[in-house]
């Protein structure tokens, strides 16, 4: 199985690392603040249009992602070397892809390439390969 698609959007800059914690009956409870809930909801809705007929089970997955942020004063295609970090961006994306049904468990992602660019056309380009 091999999928490749583009999500035309301004990529979220809030990340999985921004979870909040509160104490309920003496125990910590983690929760997503509103901006993460909004990003998760938007990603999930857009990813659902591209999910495979069946989740990948029992096989490794290669995930290639290009994060394309609005270029502003930067050159189209110039690498983005500022926050958010790619590993934090990927965590939210993989959680959403798991929720939507791309694979059974994101632990199956055993090969991963993630790049951030400034781009004239913002969005997220994604390639999923069974390996």
C-alpha positions in Angstrom: 0.0 0.0 0.0 1.2 3.5 -0.9 -0.6 6.8 -0.4 0.5 10.3 -1.3 -1.6 13.5 -0.8 -1.5 17.2 0.0 -3.5 18.9 2.7 -4.0 22.6 1.6 -3.9 24.5 4.9 -1.7 26.6 7.1 0.0 24.0 9.2 -0.7 24.1 12.9 2.1 25.6 15.0 0.7 24.4 18.3 2.1 20.9 19.2 1.5 17.9 21.3 4.0 19.2 23.8 1.6 22.0 24.8 -0.7 19.7 26.8 -1.9 21.2 30.1 -2.2 19.6 33.5 -4.6 20.1 36.3 -5.0 18.3 39.6 -8.3 16.5 40.2 -8.8 14.8 43.6 -5.0 15.0 44.2 -4.1 13.4 40.8 -2.7 15.0 37.7 -5.0 15.0 34.7 -3.6 16.0 31.3 -5.8 17.8 28.7 -5.5 19.6 25.4 -5.9 23.4 25.5 -8.4 24.9 23.0 -5.8 25.6 20.2 -4.6 21.9 20.2 -8.2 20.7 20.2 -8.8 22.9 17.1 -5.7 21.8 15.4 -6.5 18.1 16.1 -10.0 18.5 14.8 -8.9 20.2 11.6 -6.2 17.7 10.9 -8.5 14.7 11.6 -11.2 16.1 9.3 -8.7 16.7 6.4 -6.9 13.3 6.9 -10.2 11.4 6.9 -10.6 12.2 3.2 -7.4 10.3 2.4 -7.5 7.3 4.8 -6.9 3.9 3.3 -9.8 1.4 2.9 -8.2 -0.6 5.7 -5.6 0.3 8.4 -2.2 -1.1 7.9 -1.7 -4.0 10.3 1.3 -6.1 11.1 3.7 -4.2 8.7 6.1 -1.4 9.0 5.3 2.1 7.7 7.5 4.8 6.2 6.1 8.2 6.7 7.4 11.2 4.7 6.0 14.6 5.6 6.8 18.1 4.2 5.5 20.9 6.4 4.9 24.0 4.1 4.4 27.2 6.1 3.3 30.5 4.5 6.5 32.1 3.2 6.1 35.7 4.2 9.5 37.4 3.6 11.2 34.1 3.1 12.0 32.4 -0.3 9.7 29.8 -1.6 11.3 26.4 -0.7 13.7 27.8 1.9 14.0 25.5 4.9 12.3 26.7 8.1 14.8 26.6 10.9 12.5 28.1 13.6 10.0 26.5 16.0 7.9 24.4 16.1 10.3 21.4 16.1 9.6 18.7 13.5 9.3 15.9 16.2 6.6 17.9 18.0 4.7 18.5 14.7 4.9 14.8 13.8 3.5 13.6 17.1 0.2 15.4 16.7 0.0 14.4 13.0 0.7 10.7 13.8 -1.9 10.7 16.6 -4.5 12.0 14.2 -3.5 9.5 11.5 -3.9 6.7 14.0 -7.3 8.0 15.1 -8.5 8.3 11.5 -7.3 4.7 10.7 -4.2 4.9 8.6 -2.6 2.1 10.7 -3.4 0.1 13.8 -0.7 1.8 16.0 1.7 4.6 15.2 4.5 2.5 16.6 4.4 0.8 13.2 6.1 4.0 11.8 9.7 2.7 11.7 11.0 5.0 9.0 10.3 8.7 9.1 11.4 11.8 7.1 10.1 15.2 8.2 11.1 18.5 6.7 9.8 22.1 7.2 9.8 24.8 4.5 8.6 28.2 3.8 6.3 28.0 0.8 4.1 30.0 -1.6 1.4 27.4 -1.2 1.1 26.3 2.4 0.0 22.9 3.5 1.2 19.4 4.5 2.4 16.9 1.9 2.3 13.3 3.1 3.5 10.0 1.8 2.7 6.7 3.5 4.4 3.5 2.4 4.1 -0.1 3.7 7.6 -1.5 4.1 
